[in-house]
Amino acid sequence: MPGMRSGLNANNSTIVHAFKIALLHQGLVAAVILAVLMMVWLGIRAFESTRAGGGDVGTGGPAASFLAGTRGLIAEAPARRFVRVSFAVLWIFDGLLQAQPDMPLGMTADVIKPVAATSPAWVQHVANFGATIWSFHPIEAPASAVWIQVGIGIWLLVAPRGTWSRLAGTAAVGWGIAVWVFGEAFGGIFAPGASWLFGTPGAVIFYVAAGALVALPERWWDSPRLGRGVLGVFGLYLAGMAVLQAWPGRGSWQGSLSDGSPGTLATMAFTMGRTPQPHVTSSWATSFANFDMAHGFAVDLVVVLALALLGAVFIAARPRPLPYAVAVYGVLALADWVLVQDFGFFGGVGTDPNSMIPSILFVMTGFLAVARVPNRSEANAPVATLAPRLSAHERFGAWREAVKRRPSVVLPSVTALGAVGIVLLGAAPMAVASANTHADPILIEATSGTANLTNYLPKRDFHLVDQFGRPVSLASLRGKTVALTFLDPVCTSTCPIIGHEFRQADAMLSTLGSKVELVAVDANPLYRERVYGMQFAKQEGFDTVHNMLFLTGSLSQLSRAWTTFGIQVQYEPGGAMIGHSEVAYVLDPQGHVRYVTTDDPGQGTAAQQSSFATALSGLVRSVASR
């Protein structure tokens, strides 16, 4: 996967500051959205209060049906309300976790990469897509995730019934699947060592399931059949996890290995206990790890039996044992959440409370759907069934008539639209970032600083030849914007990377490339023959680009060029490669140096290379367009 940690700590001040500024700006937009909603809300309420008899529902007709539904005569099913509100709170909580300062640089290296590392190559390839977007756009991606998740949570809260509510569930499904696939690498289901204890099949899959339940037609909640289905599916999941937990050879039964090192479960608990967090919580995980090392077989036996028995009870969905099974599962899941998963959100890059809390909420949803089926009264039955019998045109007419009689019926829709606006506040930049294959220039600025703005004419010219033997001088380059650097044609470390960065920058310039010349000057006093320049150009693809030159000449000619631009060239000890300054210059068509910037690629990560190329192309574009 593309890394971002080369030369960039998770708390890099430049990145963290830019991230906070982005959140602040988007937060101000969100505040404006909420303020407009509040004014609309107050305005409609004030207008309605001035109308005499404007709130009368009436005794019949489509408009009366619409008004009755909006006034709550048709109550939302308790189980549906529970899953909608509880997961809305989780979405908002997870969105706030995404605002942690370590998220821009820590998400890829500390979350996505480790999760996918043990999965098959094709899973890593899929996860790499999400990792690339995040690492190339470390400000837009995490800021977008904040507002998408907060917006989905608010949307679920403010839209209790109707089409807007089902659309909120659908949005949760869509974003949840994206996070599960690209952020959780399919929840680790394809990785060895998958276990209920460790969170398989990933926390987000429960968010997806909850969203799907909210998106279902509301009449489905009028029967305990849906609840039995939810519990049955969850029971099958627990039974499968029991089989995996009991499977020989997976290391689940050993608390410690033959060499005295901790087993699989103890290792997980020790690892989580080392996450930055309060000492009291880390001590719980560490204590359990030590307990498991001493009693590993007994611990695994309890887990296997509990999962198998609970799975059987949930599959059967018999009314009498269900409350006890739900309570036992809650206790078991909370114990795992505290002692093994270590709450899931510590360390600065925790994105959710891991799988146990959402799984408990999912089980409780199924139980409520079985135990508390809505009681539709005879008086309300016509209201509940009248609207669905109308055509689309008739329903619109009923809605329009209802708005005339009670304008406040539009408030749920207005509030939902505001929540959608917050989702789009994050979704739009995320879509742009996903389509942009070039890294944000802020990455190279965070490691190397911003380019120095200058305006001077080099005191001396140079006279060299390009890889084709044609004479080139600074004077001959007048009339074009020039990006100039110094490279060693036989270097095998940084120079090929810099050459690749220059070629990327040229591709970004598109049609502007006809007004630009990209020039590399030989920085090796030993390998000065033109053939080395030709080989380097072919190696880096310069030979197919009309406006990229590799210049060389005699030692005195090269020394003159080095001196003109203040380039230091020295022999490295022990017969190593030549050491030289890694600097890039941007010259305007009149030959003045306008920008000076380092082109040191560090360890040459894909994100940093692309970031430099983006920054360089931006500098060239700004000079060429003057």
N, C-alpha and C positions, 0 to 999 in steps of 0.2 A: 504494500500500500504506500501511497505517497506520504512521506513523513513531514512533520513541521517542526520538529524539536531541535534541528541542527541550528545552533546559535540562537534559539528562541526558547526561553523558559516560559512556563505556563503563566507566570505573572509578569511577562514583559510589559513594561509601562506604556509603550506606544500602542500596543494592541489593546491592552486593558482600557486605556483612556479612550481610544476610538470606539470600543465596544460600548462603554458607558455613554458616550456622546450619542451613538446611534440609538441606544435604548431611550435616552432622554428625548431626542427629537421625535421618535415614534410614539413615546409616551405622551408627548404634548398633542400629537394628532389624535391619539386615543381619548385624551381628555376633552378635546374639542368635540369629538363624536358624542361622548357622553353628555357634554353640556348641551349640545343641540337636541339630543334626545330628551333631556330634562325640560328644556324650554317647550318642545313640542308637547310633551306630556302635560305640563302645567297649562299650556295654552288650550289644549283640547278639554281638559277638566274644567277650566274656567269658562270656556264657551258653553259646555254642556250644562253647567250649573245655572246659567242664565236662562235656559230654556224651560219653560213651564211644561211639565209632563213629558219631557223629552226622553225619559228613561223607562217608559212603560213598555213592558214586553209584549203585551197583548195576549190574545187567547188562541191564536192559530196562524197558519200560513208559514211560508218558508222563512220570512224575516224573523218571525217569532222563534222558529227553530234555531236560527243562527244566533240570535240574542240569548236564548236559553243556554246554549252551549258555552258562550263566552262568559256568562254569569255563574258558571260552575254547577248548573243543575245536573250536568252529566259529569260526575266526579272522575278524576284520573284514578286508574287502578293503583292500589297501594304499592304493589310490587314494581309497577312501572315507575311510579314516583320515586321509589327508593333507588332503583338502579340509575335513573336519570340524574337525581340530585347527588348521590354519592360519587358517581363517576365524574360529574361536573366539578365537584370539589377536587377530585384527584387530578383532573386535567389542569385546573388552575394552579394547584400546588406544583405539579410537574413543570408548568410554564415558568413559575417563579424560580424553580431550581435551575432552569436553563439560563437564568440571568446571572449565575455565579461568575465571577471574574475569570476563573480558570477554564471556562467552557470554550472560548474561541480556540485556544491552543491545546487544551487537554482532551477534548472530545475524541479526536482521531487517534492520538497516541495512547490514551489511557482507557478508552472505552471501546471504540469500534474495532481497533486493531487487535487487542487481546481477545475480545469475544469471538472474532472470526478466525483467530490464529490456528485453532485446532480443528476447524471445519474443513471439508473437502475443498479442493482448488476452485471448483465452480462457485461454491458459496463465497469464498474469499473474493472471487472476481466480481460477484454481484455486490457484496459489501463495499468493494473498492470504489464502486460508482458513487455511493453516498459519501465515502471518505474523501474522495477527490473533490467533490463539491464543497465539503466543509473545509478541507485544508487549503483549497484555492481561494475561498471566500470566507475567511475567519471572522469577519464582522457581519456580513449580510446573513449568512446561514444561521448562526446562533441567535442573532436578534430576531430573525424571522420565526425561528422555532418558539421563542418566547410568546410572540403575539398570536401565532396560530393556535397554540395550546391554551393560552388564556382565553382567546376568543371562542374556541370550541366549548370551553367550560362555561363561559358566560351565556353562550347561545343555548346550551342545554338547560341552564338555570331559568332563563327568562321565557323559554318556549315550552310550557307544560303540556300543551295539547295541539293537535291539528297538524297541518302540513309543515309548518315551520319546525315543529318538534321532531317530526320524522326526518326532515332535512338535516337537522342538527345531528341526529344519530348517524345519518349517512356520511356526513362530514367527518365524524369521529372514526367511522370505519375506514374511510379513505386515507386519512392522515395516519391512523394507527397501523394500517398495513404497510405504509411507506416506512414508518419508524421500525416496525418489526422486521422487515426485510433488510433494509439498508443500515439501520442502527443497531439491531440486535442479532443480525446474521441468522434470521429465521428462529430466533429465540434459542439457538444452540441445539436444535433438535437433530441436526446432522453431525454434531460433534460427539466424540467418545466421552463417556462419563456423564451423559445426560441424566439428571436426577431431579425429582420433585424437590428435594432438599435445597438444590442449588438454583431453582427457579425455572427449570424447563416446564413449559415451552416458551418462557419469556413473559414478562409482566404485560407487555402491550397487547398480547393476544386476548387478554381479558377485557381490555379497553375496546378492542375491536368487537368482541362478542357482546359487550354491553351496548355499544353503539348500534349493533344489528338489532338487538332487542328493542331499543327505542325507535328504530326505523320501521318496525313491524306495524301493520294496521292495528289500531287500538282495540278493535273487537277481539283480537286474538287473546287479549288479557282477560276476557270475560269467562274463561274456562280454565280449570286447573290443568288442562292438557299441556299448555305451554310450560308451566312450572315443572311438570313431570319430565318434559323433554329436556329442560335445562339441567335438572338434577341427574337425569339419565346420562346425558352426555358427560357431565362432570364425573359421574360415577365410573364410566368407562375410562376416562382419563386417569382417575386414581388407581383403578385396577391395573392399567398399563404401567403406571409408575411403580406400583408394587412389584410387578414382574421384573422391571428393570432393576429395582433396588435389591431384589433377591437373586438376580442372575449371578451365577458363579463366575469368578475370574475378573470381575469388574472392580475389585478392591473394596467393595462396600462393607464386607463383613470384618475387615481387619482395621482395628483402631490404630495399630502401629505395624510397621513392616518388620521383616526378620532382622534388619540392621538397626532397629530401634527408632527409625525415622517415622514421623506421623503418617497415618493412612490418608485416604482420599478425603474423608469428611473432616478429620482433624486438620489437615492441611488447609482446607477451605476456611475453617474457623480461625486458624492462626493468621491466615492472609488477611481476612476481613478485620481481625483485631488490630492489625498494624496500620489500618487506614487512619489518617488524621481525624481525631474525634475526641470527645471527652474521655478521660481515663476510666470513668466508671463503666461506660458502655464497652470499651475495649477489653476491660477486665472480664466482663461476662463472656465474650466470645473466646478469650484465651482460657478461661476456666473450663468452659465446655470442651474446648479442644483437648485439654489435659484429661478431662473425664472420659472423652471418647477414646483416647489412646489407651486408657486402662480398661474400658468396658466396651470396646467397639462392637463385639458380636451382639451383646445385649441391646445396645442402642439400635443397631440395624434391625434386629428382630422386632423390637417394638414398632419401628417405623413401618416395616413390611406388613405386619399384622394389622396395624391401624389403617394403613392405606387400603389394604384388601377388604377389611370389614366395612369401612366407611364407603368404599366403592360399591360394595354389594347393597348396602342400605339405600344409597342414593339411586342406584339402578332400579331397585324395587319400589322406592318412593311410597312406602307404607306410612300412613299418617301418624301412627303411634310412636315408632322409633325415630321419626325424622327430627323432632326438636332436639333429642339427645345427640343424634349424629351431627347436627349442625353445631351444637355447643362443643362437642368433642373435637370436631374439625377446627373450630375457631381457636381452641386452646392449643392444639397441636401446631397449627399454622403460626400462631403468635410466638410460640416457643422457638420455632425454626427462624422466624423473622428476626427475633432478638439475638439468639445464640449462634446462628449460622450465617444468615444473610446480613446480620449486623445493621439492621434498619434500612440498608440499601442506599441511603442518600448522603452518607458522609463522604469526606475526601475532596470536596470541591468540584467533582465531576459527576456526582450522583444525579441521575436524570429522573428517577422515580423511586418509590419505596419498595422496589422489587416486586416479586410475584405474589407474596402471601396476602397482603392487604387486599389487592383487587380480587384474588381468588375467594377470600372470605366474603366480600361483597357480592360476588357472583353466586355463591352458594346461598346466601341469605335472600337474594332475589328469587332464586328458584323456590326456596321454602315459602316465601311470602306469596308467590304466585299460586302455590298449591293451597296454602292455609287461609289466605284472605282474598277470595274472589269477590269482585265488586257486586253489590246487591242493587240491581236496577229495579226501581219501583215501577208500578203500573203507570203512575202519572208521568214518569219520565220516559217510559218506553217509546211513545210516539216521537218525542224529541230526539231520541237516540237513533231512530231509524228513518226519520223523514228526509234529512238532507242527503244521504247517500242515494236515494231514489231519484233525485233530480238530475237533469242533464247539466252539462258544464255551463251552458248559457243560463239555465234557470238558477243554478247556484250563484253565478255572478250577479244576477238580478236580485237574488235574496240578500246577497252581501251588500249590494248598493243600497237597497231599501233599509237594511239594518243599520247601515252607517248614517242614513238620514235620521233614523229614529234614535239612535244612540251613537254619537261620533266616537265614543271611547272604545268601540269594538276594534278600532284600528290600532290601538295602543300595543297589543301583543305583537302585531306585525311590525310596527315601527321599532319596538324594542329589539325584536329579532334581527331586523335589518341593521341596527347599530352593532349587534354582536357579529354579524356577518362582515361589517366594515372593519372590525378589529381583526377578524381572521384574515381578510384580504390585506390588511396592513402588513401582515407577515407573509402571506402567500405570494403576493406580487413580487417582492424582492427575491424570495426563494425561487420563483419561476425564472426570473432574470438570471440569477446566479447559476441555476441548473443549465441554462442554455449558453452561458458564457464559459468557454473553455480556457480562458486566460486568467491567470491568478491576479489577485488584487495587489497593486503596487505597494500596499502598506506592509507586506511581508518583507520586502527588501529594505524598506525604510526602517522597519523595526530592528533589523540587524546591522545595516550600514549607514543609516541616516538618510536625510533627504539630499538631493543633488545641490551642489553649490551653484548659485546663479552668478555668472561673471560676464564680463564684456571687455575682452582685450584681444589684440592682434598679436600672434606669435612673432617674436623678434627676428627669428630666422626661418627661412624656408628649408625644405629638404628635397633631395632629388634621388628617387628610388625607381625601381621597376616592379611591375605587378607579376603575377604568376604566369602571364603570357609573354613577358618580356617587354611590355610597353612602358615607356617612361611616365612617371607620375610625380607630381610635386604639389605642394599646397596651392601654388598659383594655378595649376591646371585643374584643380578641383573647384575653383571659384565658379559661382553660378549654381552650385548645388549645396544642399544641407548635408553635412558630413558627420557620421558617427565614427569615431576613431578610437582604436585601442591597440595594445601591444601584446603579442602572443608568441609563444615558443612553438615552432612547427613540429618538434619531436616530443613535446610534453605529453604525458599520459594521464595527468591528473586534472588540473583546473582549466588549462587552456582549451581543450576540446569542449568543455562545458560552456566556457565563455563564447566560443565560436558558435555553438548551438544556440545560445541565448541571442546572439546577434542575428542569426538566421531566422529565429522565431520573431524577433522584432521586425525584420524586413517583411515577413509574411503578414504581420499585423498592419503594416502601412498600406497594403493593398495598392490602389492606383497611385498613391502619393509616392510610391517607390521610384518612379521615373525621375523625381526631383531630388532623390536622396542617393548618397554613396556611402556604403559601409566599408570601412577600411581597417585592416589589421596590419600592423608593422611588425616585422621580425624582431623578437627580443632575445635571440640567441646569438652570441658572438661567434660561435663555432659552426653552427649549421645555418649558413647564409646562402647556400646555392639555391637557385630558383626551383630546382626539382623538389626540394623539401616544401616549399610553398605550394607547389602544384599538388603534392601528395596530401598536404594538410587540407587544402581547399577541396580536394576530392573526398577525403575522409569525412569532412564536415558538411558536404553538400554545397560548397561555395561554387563549384564548377558549373552548376546548373542555374546559378542566380546571376543575372547580368550586372547587378550593381554592387557586388561584393568583391573586394580586392584584397590580396595578400601581398604586401610590399616587402622587398628586400634589396640588398645592395652590398657594397663593400663595407668593411668594418668602420671606416671613417665616415661613410655616408650614414650608416645606421647610428653611429655615435652622435652625429649631428642631430638626427631626428630624436634620439633619446634625450639629448640635452635641451632641445627646443621645448619639449613637453615635460621636462623634469623627471624622466623615468630612471629609476635606479635598477641597474642590471649587475648581478654578481654571481660568481661561481659558488655553488653550494658545497660544503665539505664532504669528503668521502666519495667524490665522483658522482654526486647526485645531480639532478637536473638544475638548470639555470634558475636562479631566483630573480624575479623582476616585479616592479610595481604593477598592480592590477587596477588600472584606472581607465575610465572611458571619458571621452570628450565629445561634445556636440558643437560643431562649427556652423555658423550661418553662411549663406551664399556669398557674403563679402569676406569670408575667411576669419571672422572674429569667433573666439571661443565663448560660447554662451552658457554652457553647463559643464561642470566637472563632477563625476560621480564614480564611486568604486564599483568595479564589476567582479569583485571577489565572490565566488559562488558558495563559499563555506564548504560544506560537505556535499553540495550539489543536489539538494532535494528537488524533486520535480516541481513542487510548489514555488520554491525560491527561484528556480531557473525561469519559470514562466512569469513570476512576479517581476524579476529584473527585466525580462523582455518587454513586458507590458509597460513598465516605468520608462525604459529606454525609448520605446516607440512613442510614448506620450511626449517625452522631451523633444524628440525629433519632429514630431507633428507640430508641436507648439512653435518651434523655430521656423519650420518650413512654411507655416501658414501665416507668418507675419508679413 
